[in-house]
């Protein structure tokens, strides 16, 4: 191997780590808010149905707009414009600390999700291209997700710290927690500027990989995989519902709720690394680029357990449920990004991420809104029924996907 190749490999590895740090800082910012928004809105007198609807709309916009952003970034090639604009919109999170008006807060929550929509397809397209130079796309995205979740662990601890040292769980502590997020925002933007300069200086995405895409189509397995993930996610109990349940029933203190969310994010990070390696091994074992999708077998079964555990009145069961919550999230995030890189060509990748994430966001919208509504109506059994039906459909789709992976001429 030439020195140039070694340097290129080292530069690619460093860039993956840099992007991981950027994502980590992003998670510090928005996961701090996501771990606390439900409780903060509860203090302001907002109902569970309203919270669930806004969270659902936010998740839907955050994923649906990726279809537009992904397509535009593919066609224009201006990935960095979308990334700087998307990450810049994280500024709205610390601004939440300056308002008690629930309408303004709802707008800021939605803007944060829109920012994520703008940056995600472009970032994943660039990162997947660089990751293909490494030992395995699954491991590279697993490492990325693990670094993400370090941020998701640290972020909620910021609020936990404010609650613990003040001895209070009031509005003032929430607002101070939001305002403190100006610091990681500034650091994130500096790292993003550095990453942009590094890619441009070292030409880490050479023009030679950019193939003509106009005659290429997304493969059948892409659509089956998208449908499978849609139904898995539709029955997934969102933390907006879980956090509201814990607060409304006084099952845990505010600092315990945010700490529990942090623990789930640690589980997410560990799962990401393990599932990323498993994804790569299955690709080798099946001698099929899409063989890694088979690691998803357990996800519908694990998701089935969540409403029984996380919406119970037992602290022990809730903790167990949040550990499973972290496992499911870690698998979704890692395999989702790795799989799209493997089943779409480079110049269809932003579009592929956009279509997939639109479906994912629609599932999150439907799930969060329905569960918030039925929770307000004290109809936990209906929530359980929704989860059972959707995960059964996902299991059927999994076996369809399994057959397609094993019969590679259909993939």
N, C-alpha and C positions, 0 to 999 in steps of 0.2 A: 504493500500500500504506500502510495506516495505521501510526501509531507503535506502536499496540498489537500489530499483526501482526508488525512488525519485532522488537519486544521478545519476542514469543512465539517467533519463529523463533530469536532469539539464545539464549533460555532453553533451548529444545529442543536446540540445538547444544551448549551448555555441559553440559547434562545427559548427552548422549551421551559427551562427553569425560570427565565425572566417572565415569560407569559404566565407561568404558574404564580409568580409573586404578584403580578398585576391582578390576576384573578383572585388571589388570596386577599389583597387589599380591597378589591371590590366586594368580596364576601364579608369582610369586616364591616363594611359600610352598610350594605343592604340586608345582610342577615341579622345584624343588630336590630334593625327596624322590624324585620319580619318576625323576630322572636318576641317583639313587644307591642306591635301595632294593635293586635286584638285586645290586649289588656288595657292599653292606653285609651282606645276607643270605648271600651267598656266603662272606664272611669268617666268618660265624657257623655255617657248615657246613650250610646249607639247600640242598637239591637243586634243580635246574632245574625238575623236574616240580612240586615244591611251590610254587616261586616263580611259575611259570606259572599254576598252578591258583588261587593266592590273588589274583594280579593279575587273572586272568580273572573270578573271583567278584566282586572289587572293582569291575571295570568293569561287570559285569552289574548288580550292586546299584545302582551309580551311575547307570545308565540305566533299569533296570526300575522303580525307585522313583519315577522322574520321572513315570511314568504315574499313580501314586497322588497324588503331590504336585501334578502339573498339574491333575488332575481336582478335587482338593480346593481348590486356589487359584482355579479357575474358579467352582466352586459357592459358595465362601465369600467370594470377593473379598478375602481377607486375604493379599494377595501379600507384604506387607512382613514378616509374621510368619515366613513360609517363608524369606525372604531373610536376616533377622537370625539365625534359627536355623541356617540352612545355612552362612552365612559364619562364624558363631561356632564351628562345629565344626572350622574350620581350626586351632583351638588344639591339636588332637591331633598336628599335624605337629611343632612344636617339642618336644612331650612325648616324641617318639620318641628324642630325645637322652638320655633318662634311663633307657633300658632296653636290655639285651642279651638279654632273653628273647624268643625268636622267636614264641612264642604271643601275647605282649602286643603285639609289633610287628605281627603279622598283624591283630589286633583294631583297632589304631590305623590301619593302612592301610585297612581296610574302613570305619571310621568316617569317614575323610576323604572317601571316595567317596560315602558316604551323605549327608554334608553337601552335596556338590555336587548330588546328586539333589534335595534339598529346595529349594535356592535357584534352580536353573537355569530351570525352566519359568516361575516367577513373574518372574524377572529378564528373561527373553527376551520375555515377554508385555508387560511394561511398556515395555521398550526398543523393541520392534517398533511399539508404538502411537505412541511419540514419534517414531520413525524415519520413519513414514509422512508426517510433516509436512515432511520434508527432500527434497532433490533425488532421492534414490534409496535404497531399502531396502538394495540390494546394497552400495552404497558405505558406508552407515552401519554395516552389520554388518561390512564389510571393515575399516573404521577401528577398530571395536571389537576385531576379531580381531588386527589389527596391534598395538594397544596391549597386548592379552593377551600376544602373543608377545614383546614387549619384556620383559615380566616373565619369560616362559619363558626368555629369553636371559640375563637378569641373574641369575635364581635359581641355575642350575647353576654360574655363575661364582663364587658364594659358596663352594661346596665346592672348586672349582678353586683359589681363593685359599688356602684352608686347606691343601690338599695342597701347593701350590707353596711357600708361605712356611715351612711346617714341614719340608718335605723328606721327609714321610712320607705313606703312604696307609693308616694304621691305623684302628682302631676309634675312638680318641680324636678324630681329625680329623673323622670322620663325625658323632660326637656333638656336637662343637662347632658344626659346620655346622647341624645340626638345631636346636640351642638358640638360635642367632642369629636364627632366624625369628620369635621373639617380637616383634621390633621392627616388621617389616612388618605383622604381624597387628594390632597396636595402631593403626597408622596407617590400615590398611584400615577398621577399625570406625569410626574418626572420620569418614572420607569417606562411609561408608554412612549414618551419622546425618545428615550434611549433605545428602546426596542425598534422603533421606526428607523432611527439612524443606523443601527446595526444591520438590519435587513438590507437597507439601501447600499451601505458601504460594502458589504460582503457578498451581495448578490445571492442570498440564500434561497431565492425562488427563481432559478434561471429560466429564461424564455423557452428553452428546449422542452420543458415538461408541458407546456401549454398547447394541447392538441385542439384541432377543430372539433367543436361540439354540436354543430347544428344538426347533424344527422344522427346523433346518439340519443337514446331514450333511456328513461329510468326503467330498471328491470322489474319483472313481476314480483320477485321476492321483496323489493322495496315496498310495494303496496301492501303485501301480506304483513310485513314487519310493522308498517305504519298502523294497520288496523289492529294488530295484536297489542301494540303499545297503547293505542287509543282506549281499548276496553280495560286493559290493566290499570290505566290511569284514571278512568272514569269512576272506578270503584275504590280508588285510593283515598283514604281519609287524610285530608289536608291539615296542616298544623294550625291554620286559622280556626278550624272547628275544635281541634284538640285543645289549643290554648284557651279558647273561649270557655270550653267545658271545665277546664281546671280552675279558671278564675270564677266562673259563675257558680260552681258548686263548692268553692272554697276548699278544694282538695289539696292545694299547695300554695305557698306564698309566692309572691311575684318573683323573688330572686330564685326560688326553687324551680319555677317554670322556665325561666331563661337558662338556668344551669342545666336542666333536663334537655332542653333543645341543644345546648352545647355538646352534651354527651352524645346525643344522636348524630351530631355532625362529626364527632370523632369516629364513631362507628362507620359512618358514611365514608370517611377518608381511608380507613383500614380496608373496608370492603372494596373500594375503588382499586387499590393496589392489587389485591388478591384476585379480583374478578378480571382485571386487565390482563394479568398473566394467564389466567384460565382461558380467557378469550383467545389469546395468541396460541396457546397449546392446542386448543381444539381446532384452530385453523390448520395447524401442522398435522394433527392426528387425522383429520378428515381429508387432508390434501385439497381443501376447498377454501377459497377466500372468504366465503360467507359462513364457514363452519363454526365460527365463534359465537354465532347467534344461539347455539344450543345451550349456552350457559344460562339462558333466560328461563329454563324450565321451572325453577322453583318460585319465580316471582308471583304468578297468580295465586299460588297456594299460600305464600307468606302474606300477600295483600289481603287475603280472606280473613286472616286473624286480626287485622288492625281494629275494626270497629268493636270486636268483642273485648279487646284489651284496652285500647286508648280511651274509649268512651265509658269505661267501667267506673266504679267508685272506689276501686282498690288501688292504692299507690303502687303496690308491688306489680300488679298487672299492667298498670300504665307505664311503669319503667320498662318492663319487658316489651311492651308494645312499641315504645319509642326506640328501643334497640333494633327491633324488626323494621321500624320506620326508616332508620338509618341504613340498614342493609338494602332495603328496596331502593332508596334514593341513590345510594352509591352505585348500585347495579344499573339503574336507569341512566344516570349521568355518564357513566363510563362507556357502557355498551352502545348507548344511543349515538354518541359522537364517533366512536370507533367504527361502528357498523356503517354509518352514512359514508365515511371515508372509503370503506371497502366496497360498497355497492353502487357508488356513483363516480363517474369520471370527473376530473378536476374542474372542467368548465361547466359541469352540471351540479357541482357540489353545493354552491350557495343556494341554488334552487331546491336541491334535495333537502338540505337542512331547513329551508323555509317551509316547504310542503309538510315535512315531517313535524316540524314544530308548530305549525298551524293546527294540525290534528291534535297534537299533544296539548296545546293551549285550550282548544275547544273542550277536550276531556276535562281539563282542570277547571274550566269555567262551569261546565255542567255539574261536575262532582261537588265543587265548593258551594255553588249556589243551592243545589238540592239538599246537601247535607246541612247547610246553615238553616234553610227553611224548615226541614223536618226536625232539626234540633230545637228550634224555637217552638215547634208544635209538640215537643216532648214525644217524638215518634222515633226512638232509637231503633226499633225493630224494622222500620222502613229503610233506614240507613243500612242496616245489616242485609236486608233483602236486596238492595241495589248493588251492594258489594258482591254478594253471592252470584247474582245473575250476570253481572259484567265479567267477573273472573271466570265463570264457566265458559262464556263465549271466548275469552282470551285463551283458555286451555285448548279449546277446539282449534283456534287459529294457530296455536303453537304447534300442534301436531301436523297441520297443513304446512307450516313453515319448515318443520323438521323433515317432512317428505321432500320438499323442494330442495333443501340443502343436500340431502342424500342422493337426489336425482339431479345432478348438476346441470344437465342440459335444459332444465326448466328455469334455472336461476338466471 
